[in-house]
Amino acid sequence: MSKIDLAIEGVPHRQPATAALQRNARLWLCVLLVLADMAALATGFALGMRTASVPGLARDLWQPLAAGLMVYAIVAFHCQAYNPRCLTSLTATCRSAATAFAGTLLIFLLVLFSAKATGSLSRLGISAGLLCSGMLLAVQRVLIVHAVRRRFGDSLFPQLLIIDEAIIPEDVRGMTIVDAGVMGLKADLDDPYMLHRLGMLLRDFDRVVISCPPDRKADWAQMLKGANILGEIVAPELDSLAPLAVQSCRGVPTLVVARGPLNLANRAKKRLLDIALTVPVLIAFAPLMIVVAIAIRLDSPGPIFFRQERIGRGNRLFAILKFRSMRVEQCDTAGATSTRRDDDRITRVGRFIRKTSIDELPQLINVLLGEMSLVGPRPHALGSTAEEQLFWQVDRQYWHRHALKPGITGLAQIRGFRGATETRRDILNRVEADLEYLHGWSLMRDIAILIGTVNVLVHRNAY
């Protein structure tokens, strides 16, 4: 049995059926919200035109209307109008829909003026159509929120309560309860397999609440910061203080300590960028990868690929793929020994592909599988050390960087922070750059990092 198997022993591979049903219900309700928006806008526009005595929708208006609906869908997605929270929050759903409608209207007017088509359209009809569309959009959004609240209440978002030798809130309806002692869970920041175990448990939940003794709260908070989930810690002692950063779990005050860094729309943008670039790059480099694979096989006996456990998003472990650059009998699967400039473990072919970063190409497969992203914090081997300390022992913020998918390249890499980690400063530089990237993410920054990576493919620290 592998270490990963041991880490998740006792953790169910599937979460309770209610969590899956809640997730599926949210998905279909979001689809319903999209269709309802389209129907409200189209119906409202048609009614407005009819009210203004325009005889139906003229044939030349159907195409602009269809284009307008597509633009609204794109803008609304960008404005978080289809975030699951809009299913239960009147404020969120109305604000995001109004923002999307206003953005679409602005684009619509700019196109009309640019095309000089304002004279051929009924201004009264257009105005009445837009007014009716906006009103119907707001009405159907309010009705959907009320219907969802009445049907699902607070049970639409899967919630997990982990009890670690502490109090249990009186009202735990709709929550999945886990006894940390029974499940073998503990706040151990020095055990990556324990973090993997926690990550596997949390993957199907939207919110996790930890109830634990005061002396363990700091460690649990650190573990949750990289878990890519809304994480809270029960803190009844804060009841009398009532600070602004406190929420409530069934009447018991909780301290919010973690949130996923990217919302649904930003995760979708990042994933689309990964797919759009990875597929053509894999096709373009396929001949080179075949040649490298043959060269590796001819140069030394052993497999073509090197697989090693690394820490991914949510502190879940995955197997990273690289072209093998070392002799099989000397491969360091734990990564405890940093590669030196004159390392005799490296083969002749290995020295070339490491120098040119060609050994990283198979990680494009990890990107396609969704285990990695093109840009993100670099995943490190579990045994990697700096001054004989494991990376997470040098800086506890090391775990925070796993709130995003690991990347083939990242902000640290284009700043030259790569190669051996001989001192504590070597890993601190990487962590600081990764946290800066995590807190300041944007799609344009990802593109800028990818462009900057071209300049450091061949680097003095690549060996």
Backbone torsions as a table, in degrees:
resi	resn	phi	psi	omega
1	MET	NA	130.2	-177.9
2	SER	-72.6	167.6	178.2
3	LYS	-63.6	-35.2	178.5
4	ILE	-65.6	-42.4	178.0
5	ASP	-60.3	-42.0	178.6
6	LEU	-64.9	-35.1	-178.2
7	ALA	-66.3	-31.9	-177.0
8	ILE	-105.7	8.2	178.0
9	GLU	-61.3	127.1	-178.4
10	GLY	93.7	-14.1	175.8
11	VAL	-92.8	122.8	-177.1
12	PRO	-62.5	137.4	178.5
13	HIS	-67.6	-24.7	175.5
14	ARG	-121.0	136.8	177.3
15	GLN	-75.6	167.0	179.8
16	PRO	-51.0	149.6	-175.5
17	ALA	-56.0	-31.6	-178.7
18	THR	-60.5	-38.0	179.8
19	ALA	-63.8	-43.1	178.4
20	ALA	-65.5	-41.2	179.2
21	LEU	-64.5	-40.3	178.5
22	GLN	-63.7	-41.8	179.9
23	ARG	-64.9	-44.3	178.5
24	ASN	-65.3	-39.4	178.8
25	ALA	-62.1	-42.6	178.6
26	ARG	-61.1	-42.2	-179.2
27	LEU	-60.6	-49.3	-177.7
28	TRP	-69.0	-33.4	177.0
29	LEU	-67.9	-35.7	176.2
30	CYS	-66.9	-39.4	175.8
31	VAL	-62.3	-43.1	177.6
32	LEU	-60.1	-38.7	179.9
33	LEU	-63.5	-40.8	177.5
34	VAL	-61.8	-49.0	-178.9
35	LEU	-63.6	-39.2	179.1
36	ALA	-64.4	-39.5	177.0
37	ASP	-60.9	-47.6	-178.8
38	MET	-61.8	-43.0	-179.8
39	ALA	-65.0	-42.0	-179.4
40	ALA	-64.0	-43.5	-178.6
41	LEU	-66.8	-45.1	-179.0
42	ALA	-66.4	-45.0	-179.5
43	THR	-65.3	-44.2	179.7
44	GLY	-61.9	-40.4	-179.9
45	PHE	-66.6	-43.0	179.1
46	ALA	-63.5	-42.8	178.7
47	LEU	-64.0	-41.3	179.6
48	GLY	-63.3	-42.8	178.4
49	MET	-64.1	-39.7	179.3
50	ARG	-67.5	-40.2	178.3
51	THR	-60.7	-34.8	179.5
52	ALA	-84.4	13.9	177.2
53	SER	65.5	24.8	171.4
54	VAL	-85.5	121.3	-173.1
55	PRO	-67.6	84.2	178.8
56	GLY	69.4	-179.3	176.2
57	LEU	-83.6	115.7	177.6
58	ALA	-60.2	153.4	-176.3
59	ARG	-58.4	-35.6	-178.3
60	ASP	-76.4	-1.2	177.4
61	LEU	-98.6	-15.0	-177.0
62	TRP	-66.3	-42.0	-179.5
63	GLN	-65.5	-46.0	175.3
64	PRO	-61.1	-35.8	178.6
65	LEU	-65.2	-44.3	178.2
66	ALA	-62.2	-41.2	178.1
67	ALA	-64.8	-38.9	178.6
68	GLY	-63.6	-38.1	178.0
69	LEU	-64.9	-39.7	178.3
70	MET	-65.2	-42.1	178.9
71	VAL	-63.2	-42.7	178.8
72	TYR	-60.2	-43.6	-179.0
73	ALA	-59.9	-41.7	-179.5
74	ILE	-67.4	-46.7	-179.3
75	VAL	-65.3	-40.5	-179.7
76	ALA	-64.3	-39.4	177.6
77	PHE	-62.7	-41.4	179.1
78	HIS	-66.5	-31.5	-178.5
79	CYS	-87.5	9.4	179.1
80	GLN	66.6	27.1	-179.8
81	ALA	-73.2	-12.7	178.1
82	TYR	-115.9	19.2	172.0
83	ASN	-66.5	137.8	-179.8
84	PRO	-52.9	-25.4	178.9
85	ARG	-64.4	-24.9	178.5
86	CYS	-69.8	-10.8	178.4
87	LEU	-78.2	-21.1	-175.3
88	THR	-124.4	-9.0	-177.4
89	SER	-113.6	115.7	178.5
90	LEU	-62.7	-42.7	-178.5
91	THR	-62.5	-47.8	-177.8
92	ALA	-64.7	-43.5	-176.1
93	THR	-69.4	-41.1	-179.6
94	CYS	-70.5	-41.6	-178.9
95	ARG	-64.7	-46.5	-177.8
96	SER	-68.2	-39.1	178.3
97	ALA	-66.6	-40.7	178.9
98	ALA	-64.7	-40.7	178.0
99	THR	-62.9	-43.9	179.9
100	ALA	-65.1	-40.6	-179.9
101	PHE	-65.4	-41.9	179.0
102	ALA	-64.8	-42.1	178.1
103	GLY	-62.8	-41.9	178.4
104	THR	-64.9	-41.6	179.1
105	LEU	-61.7	-41.9	179.2
106	LEU	-62.2	-45.6	178.6
107	ILE	-62.2	-41.9	-179.9
108	PHE	-58.9	-47.0	-179.0
109	LEU	-67.3	-39.0	178.1
110	LEU	-62.3	-41.2	178.8
111	VAL	-64.9	-43.4	-179.8
112	LEU	-60.6	-45.4	-179.8
113	PHE	-68.6	-37.7	179.3
114	SER	-65.4	-37.9	-179.2
115	ALA	-85.2	-3.5	-178.8
116	LYS	54.0	43.7	-177.3
117	ALA	-104.8	7.5	-175.7
118	THR	-67.3	-29.2	-177.6
119	GLY	-72.9	-22.8	-176.8
120	SER	-90.6	-0.3	-176.7
121	LEU	-114.3	152.4	175.8
122	SER	-78.0	111.7	-178.0
123	ARG	-65.6	-37.8	178.1
124	LEU	-65.0	-42.3	179.7
125	GLY	-63.9	-43.9	179.3
126	ILE	-64.2	-44.5	-179.1
127	SER	-62.9	-44.8	179.3
128	ALA	-64.7	-38.5	179.2
129	GLY	-64.0	-43.2	179.3
130	LEU	-66.3	-40.4	179.7
131	LEU	-63.1	-47.1	178.8
132	CYS	-64.1	-39.8	179.1
133	SER	-61.1	-45.9	180.0
134	GLY	-63.4	-39.8	-179.9
135	MET	-67.1	-46.9	178.9
136	LEU	-62.8	-38.0	178.6
137	LEU	-59.7	-46.4	-179.5
138	ALA	-66.4	-41.8	-178.3
139	VAL	-64.0	-47.7	-177.7
140	GLN	-67.5	-31.1	176.4
141	ARG	-65.1	-44.1	178.8
142	VAL	-64.1	-42.1	-179.6
143	LEU	-64.4	-40.2	179.8
144	ILE	-64.9	-42.9	179.0
145	VAL	-61.0	-45.2	179.8
146	HIS	-63.1	-41.1	180.0
147	ALA	-65.5	-42.4	179.9
148	VAL	-66.0	-43.6	178.3
149	ARG	-60.4	-42.5	-178.1
150	ARG	-68.4	-35.7	-176.8
151	ARG	-83.0	-40.2	-172.4
152	PHE	-109.5	-24.9	-177.6
153	GLY	62.5	-127.6	179.7
154	ASP	-96.4	10.0	-172.1
155	SER	-97.6	11.7	-177.2
156	LEU	-78.0	-24.5	-177.3
157	PHE	-112.3	117.7	-179.1
158	PRO	-59.2	129.9	-178.5
159	GLN	-126.9	141.4	-178.7
160	LEU	-119.1	135.0	175.8
161	LEU	-117.1	117.1	178.6
162	ILE	-103.2	120.7	-179.7
163	ILE	-101.5	116.4	179.2
164	ASP	-117.7	78.5	177.8
165	GLU	54.5	48.6	180.0
166	ALA	-147.3	-172.7	-173.5
167	ILE	-70.4	154.9	174.2
168	ILE	-110.5	125.0	177.9
169	PRO	-56.5	148.7	-177.6
170	GLU	-64.9	-39.0	-178.0
171	ASP	-106.8	105.6	-179.9
172	VAL	-120.6	24.9	-179.6
173	ARG	-60.6	135.2	178.0
174	GLY	79.9	-0.5	-179.8
175	MET	-103.3	144.0	171.3
176	THR	-88.0	125.8	-175.6
177	ILE	-106.0	132.3	179.4
178	VAL	-126.1	129.9	174.1
179	ASP	-88.5	114.3	-175.8
180	ALA	-58.2	-39.3	-179.4
181	GLY	-64.8	-43.7	-179.7
182	VAL	-66.0	-40.1	-178.3
183	MET	-80.7	-6.0	-178.6
184	GLY	74.7	24.7	178.7
185	LEU	-93.3	139.0	174.5
186	LYS	-152.2	156.4	-178.5
187	ALA	-81.5	84.4	-177.9
188	ASP	-119.9	100.7	-177.3
189	LEU	-75.9	-7.5	179.5
190	ASP	-98.6	6.8	-178.1
191	ASP	-124.1	97.0	-179.0
192	PRO	-62.0	-27.1	178.7
193	TYR	-70.7	-29.7	175.6
194	MET	-69.4	-39.1	176.5
195	LEU	-66.2	-36.9	175.6
196	HIS	-62.8	-42.1	179.1
197	ARG	-60.1	-43.9	178.2
198	LEU	-65.5	-42.3	179.7
199	GLY	-61.0	-39.3	177.9
200	MET	-65.5	-35.2	-179.9
201	LEU	-71.1	-34.7	-173.4
202	LEU	-86.3	-11.0	-165.7
203	ARG	-60.8	-26.7	-177.4
204	ASP	-101.8	10.9	-177.6
205	PHE	-113.2	154.5	177.7
206	ASP	-97.0	-23.3	-176.1
207	ARG	-146.4	138.0	175.5
208	VAL	-128.1	136.2	178.4
209	VAL	-120.2	129.5	-178.6
210	ILE	-108.6	128.5	172.4
211	SER	-113.8	112.4	-173.3
212	CYS	-147.7	166.5	177.1
213	PRO	-65.3	156.0	-177.3
214	PRO	-55.4	-36.1	-176.3
215	ASP	-72.6	-9.8	179.6
216	ARG	-105.9	-5.2	-173.8
217	LYS	-64.5	-39.3	-179.2
218	ALA	-62.9	-42.9	-179.7
219	ASP	-67.8	-41.6	177.9
220	TRP	-63.5	-39.0	179.1
221	ALA	-62.1	-42.5	178.7
222	GLN	-63.9	-39.2	180.0
223	MET	-65.9	-34.9	-177.3
224	LEU	-77.8	-24.5	-174.6
225	LYS	-62.6	-27.3	178.8
226	GLY	-104.1	13.8	-173.3
227	ALA	-91.3	-0.7	177.6
228	ASN	55.9	48.7	-177.4
229	ILE	-154.4	156.7	172.3
230	LEU	-72.0	110.1	-176.0
231	GLY	-114.8	136.1	-178.8
232	GLU	-136.8	154.9	177.9
233	ILE	-123.6	128.6	179.0
234	VAL	-62.2	127.9	-177.6
235	ALA	-139.2	74.4	-179.0
236	PRO	-62.4	-22.3	-179.7
237	GLU	-68.4	-14.1	-179.8
238	LEU	-88.2	-1.6	-174.5
239	ASP	-57.8	-43.7	-177.5
240	SER	-73.8	-26.9	-179.6
241	LEU	-80.9	-37.4	-179.9
242	ALA	49.2	56.3	176.8
243	PRO	-68.5	163.6	-174.5
244	LEU	-71.0	-24.0	-176.0
245	ALA	-90.2	30.5	-178.7
246	VAL	-115.8	137.2	172.3
247	GLN	-114.3	-174.7	-176.8
248	SER	-131.0	136.4	175.1
249	CYS	-117.7	101.9	178.2
250	ARG	54.9	41.2	176.3
251	GLY	89.7	-6.5	178.6
252	VAL	-104.1	128.1	-179.7
253	PRO	-61.5	140.6	177.1
254	THR	-130.7	149.5	178.9
255	LEU	-101.9	119.7	179.1
256	VAL	-73.8	122.5	-177.9
257	VAL	-121.0	-8.5	-177.8
258	ALA	-156.9	147.5	171.3
259	ARG	-142.8	149.7	173.3
260	GLY	-62.8	135.1	-173.7
261	PRO	-71.6	-26.6	-177.8
262	LEU	-117.5	135.9	175.6
263	ASN	-79.9	178.7	-174.9
264	LEU	-60.0	-44.4	-178.4
265	ALA	-63.2	-42.2	-179.7
266	ASN	-69.7	-36.0	175.9
267	ARG	-64.8	-38.7	178.8
268	ALA	-65.4	-42.4	178.1
269	LYS	-60.9	-45.3	-178.3
270	LYS	-64.1	-41.5	-179.9
271	ARG	-67.6	-39.8	178.2
272	LEU	-63.0	-39.8	176.8
273	LEU	-62.7	-43.0	178.9
274	ASP	-58.7	-49.0	-177.5
275	ILE	-67.0	-44.2	-176.3
276	ALA	-61.7	-31.9	-179.2
277	LEU	-94.0	-35.8	-173.9
278	THR	-67.9	-44.1	-176.7
279	VAL	-60.4	-53.0	179.1
280	PRO	-65.1	-34.5	179.0
281	VAL	-65.8	-41.9	177.0
282	LEU	-60.7	-42.7	179.2
283	ILE	-64.6	-43.0	-177.7
284	ALA	-66.2	-37.1	-176.3
285	PHE	-94.2	2.5	-179.5
286	ALA	-55.9	-46.3	178.2
287	PRO	-59.5	-42.8	179.2
288	LEU	-62.7	-41.7	-179.0
289	MET	-65.7	-35.6	177.6
290	ILE	-66.4	-43.8	178.9
291	VAL	-62.0	-44.1	179.7
292	VAL	-63.3	-40.8	179.5
293	ALA	-61.5	-42.7	178.4
294	ILE	-64.9	-42.2	-179.5
295	ALA	-62.2	-41.8	179.3
296	ILE	-62.5	-43.8	-179.0
297	ARG	-65.1	-37.0	-179.9
298	LEU	-75.9	-29.9	-174.6
299	ASP	-75.1	-40.1	-178.2
300	SER	-155.2	147.9	-179.8
301	PRO	-69.1	148.6	177.6
302	GLY	131.6	178.4	-178.4
303	PRO	-69.3	158.7	179.0
304	ILE	-76.6	-39.6	-176.7
305	PHE	-100.0	147.9	173.5
306	PHE	-109.2	124.4	179.9
307	ARG	-111.5	136.9	-177.9
308	GLN	-147.5	140.7	178.2
309	GLU	-69.2	129.4	175.8
310	ARG	-132.0	164.7	-179.7
311	ILE	-95.7	124.5	-178.8
312	GLY	-106.2	-161.6	-178.1
313	ARG	-62.2	141.1	-179.0
314	GLY	71.0	17.7	-179.4
315	ASN	63.6	22.3	176.7
316	ARG	-89.7	138.1	-177.8
317	LEU	-80.3	148.2	173.8
318	PHE	-147.2	166.8	-179.4
319	ALA	-99.0	113.5	179.3
320	ILE	-81.6	146.9	-179.0
321	LEU	-109.3	134.9	172.7
322	LYS	-142.9	159.2	168.1
323	PHE	-70.7	134.6	-178.3
324	ARG	-67.8	127.0	-178.8
325	SER	-117.8	-3.0	-179.8
326	MET	-119.9	162.1	174.9
327	ARG	-67.5	140.3	-172.5
328	VAL	-55.4	-45.2	-175.5
329	GLU	-69.9	-11.7	-178.7
330	GLN	-115.0	6.1	179.1
331	CYS	-65.1	137.0	-178.7
332	ASP	-104.0	91.5	-175.2
333	THR	-67.6	-25.3	-179.8
334	ALA	-86.1	-18.1	-179.7
335	GLY	72.9	24.6	-176.2
336	ALA	-72.7	-26.0	-177.8
337	THR	-109.8	117.2	178.6
338	SER	-67.6	147.5	179.6
339	THR	-73.5	130.2	179.4
340	ARG	-95.4	163.9	-178.2
341	ARG	-62.8	-36.5	-179.0
342	ASP	-109.0	35.3	-175.0
343	ASP	-64.7	121.8	-178.2
344	ASP	-80.4	-0.8	176.8
345	ARG	-78.3	-19.7	-174.8
346	ILE	-81.4	136.0	178.6
347	THR	-79.9	174.2	179.4
348	ARG	-65.5	-47.2	177.3
349	VAL	-65.0	-39.2	-179.6
350	GLY	-59.6	-38.3	-178.8
351	ARG	-64.3	-38.0	180.0
352	PHE	-70.7	-46.6	-175.5
353	ILE	-71.3	-26.5	175.1
354	ARG	-74.1	-39.3	-178.9
355	LYS	-64.1	-35.5	-177.2
356	THR	-98.4	2.6	-179.3
357	SER	65.9	14.7	177.4
358	ILE	-66.4	-26.3	-179.0
359	ASP	-63.9	-16.3	-179.0
360	GLU	-85.0	-12.1	-173.3
361	LEU	-55.5	-40.4	179.7
362	PRO	-59.9	-15.3	177.9
363	GLN	-67.1	-14.2	172.8
364	LEU	-60.6	-29.8	176.2
365	ILE	-68.0	-40.5	175.1
366	ASN	-59.8	-35.7	178.8
367	VAL	-66.7	-44.8	179.0
368	LEU	-61.3	-36.4	-179.7
369	LEU	-74.9	-8.3	179.4
370	GLY	84.7	7.9	179.7
371	GLU	-83.3	-25.0	-179.2
372	MET	-134.5	171.8	173.7
373	SER	-124.4	163.9	176.8
374	LEU	-64.6	-37.7	-179.1
375	VAL	-123.7	134.3	179.5
376	GLY	167.3	179.0	176.1
377	PRO	-62.3	134.4	179.8
378	ARG	-67.6	133.6	177.5
379	PRO	-79.2	135.6	-177.6
380	HIS	-107.1	155.3	174.7
381	ALA	-66.4	149.9	-174.8
382	LEU	-64.0	-28.6	-176.5
383	GLY	-96.5	8.3	-177.6
384	SER	-62.9	136.9	-176.8
385	THR	-132.9	160.0	172.1
386	ALA	-136.3	120.0	-175.1
387	GLU	52.1	45.0	175.7
388	GLU	64.4	20.1	173.7
389	GLN	-118.4	137.8	174.2
390	LEU	-63.5	151.2	-173.1
391	PHE	-53.5	-43.8	-177.0
392	TRP	-73.6	-13.4	174.4
393	GLN	-82.9	-24.1	177.5
394	VAL	-71.1	-42.4	-179.3
395	ASP	-149.3	119.4	-178.3
396	ARG	-65.1	-19.9	177.0
397	GLN	-69.4	-6.9	178.1
398	TYR	-53.8	-37.6	-177.2
399	TRP	-69.9	-23.1	-176.5
400	HIS	-64.8	-30.0	-175.0
401	ARG	-66.2	-14.3	-177.7
402	HIS	-86.3	10.6	174.4
403	ALA	-72.8	-15.0	175.3
404	LEU	-115.6	160.0	174.6
405	LYS	-62.0	142.2	174.6
406	PRO	-67.2	155.7	-176.1
407	GLY	-121.1	160.6	173.2
408	ILE	-70.0	-35.8	174.9
409	THR	-134.8	172.4	-177.1
410	GLY	-167.0	-179.3	-178.9
411	LEU	-62.1	-39.0	179.5
412	ALA	-62.3	-38.2	-176.1
413	GLN	-68.2	-42.7	-177.8
414	ILE	-74.1	-13.8	174.4
415	ARG	-90.1	3.6	175.6
416	GLY	89.2	7.7	-179.4
417	PHE	-87.2	80.7	179.0
418	ARG	-147.5	173.3	-177.3
419	GLY	92.3	-158.9	-176.1
420	ALA	-67.3	147.0	175.4
421	THR	-106.4	85.2	-174.7
422	GLU	-86.6	-27.4	-179.0
423	THR	-124.6	165.2	177.4
424	ARG	-61.2	-34.5	-179.3
425	ARG	-63.7	-30.4	179.1
426	ASP	-60.3	-43.4	-179.4
427	ILE	-81.1	-33.1	178.2
428	LEU	-62.4	-38.8	176.5
429	ASN	-60.0	-42.1	-179.8
430	ARG	-66.1	-45.3	-178.7
431	VAL	-63.0	-44.1	-179.7
432	GLU	-61.3	-42.4	179.2
433	ALA	-67.1	-40.1	-179.9
434	ASP	-65.2	-41.5	179.1
435	LEU	-68.6	-35.3	175.2
436	GLU	-62.5	-41.8	178.5
437	TYR	-65.4	-43.4	-177.8
438	LEU	-61.2	-44.0	-175.4
439	HIS	-82.6	-14.7	-178.5
440	GLY	-122.4	33.3	-174.9
441	TRP	-65.4	142.4	168.0
442	SER	-155.3	156.4	-179.4
443	LEU	-63.5	-38.7	179.6
444	MET	-65.3	-32.0	178.2
445	ARG	-69.2	-37.4	175.4
446	ASP	-59.4	-45.3	-179.6
447	ILE	-64.0	-41.0	179.1
448	ALA	-63.6	-38.9	179.1
449	ILE	-67.0	-40.0	178.1
450	LEU	-62.1	-41.5	177.6
451	ILE	-65.8	-42.1	179.4
452	GLY	-65.7	-25.6	-179.5
453	THR	-65.3	-30.9	-179.9
454	VAL	-57.4	-33.5	-177.7
455	ASN	-76.2	-15.5	-176.5
456	VAL	-119.7	15.7	177.3
457	LEU	-59.6	-41.3	173.0
458	VAL	-105.4	112.3	-172.4
459	HIS	-133.8	150.5	-178.6
460	ARG	-63.2	-22.6	178.3
461	ASN	-93.9	5.0	178.8
462	ALA	-93.4	105.4	179.1
463	TYR	-156.2	NA	NA
